[in-house]
Amino acid sequence: MNINWNAYPNFTEDEFRCKCGCGRADMKPQFLNFVQLLRTACGFPFVITSGFRCEKHDSSIGGAGVHPSGQACDLNVYGAEALAILDHRKRFGFNRIGLKQTGRFNSRFVHIDTLTKNADGDDIPSPWVWTY
């Protein structure tokens, strides 16, 4: 997939690259547009702790299969910043939200995605919110 990473001034390809070492960062450009719009609306930086995951890596860590779509990421935010993400997320199509707001601050995150169907084309719950 050929993505113009320069179109997303607050993010780099490395932030969205699979953590297994395969080198893939197969994000959907429309999703990245929404992430950039969210960042601009919030007015503060956030770290992408998990962007694209290849199917093998997602499976090995017990993922639910959404990150391999290229339409999901986890943001290391908590407290007021997490609330700001939740306040702005609907404007940009983030219809599914996962929250982990316990434990060490550097391990807290908000998962956002824009999925409505799984890899098989079946409907998945959307809008939806869950906790980790």
Secondary structure as UniProt FT lines:
FT   HELIX           5..7
FT   TURN            9..10
FT   HELIX           13..16
FT   TURN            19..20
FT   HELIX           29..42
FT   STRAND          47..50
FT   HELIX           55..60
FT   TURN            61..62
FT   HELIX           67..69
FT   STRAND          72..76
FT   HELIX           80..88
FT   HELIX           89..92
FT   STRAND          96..100
FT   HELIX           105..107
FT   STRAND          109..113
FT   TURN            119..120
FT   STRAND          128..131
//
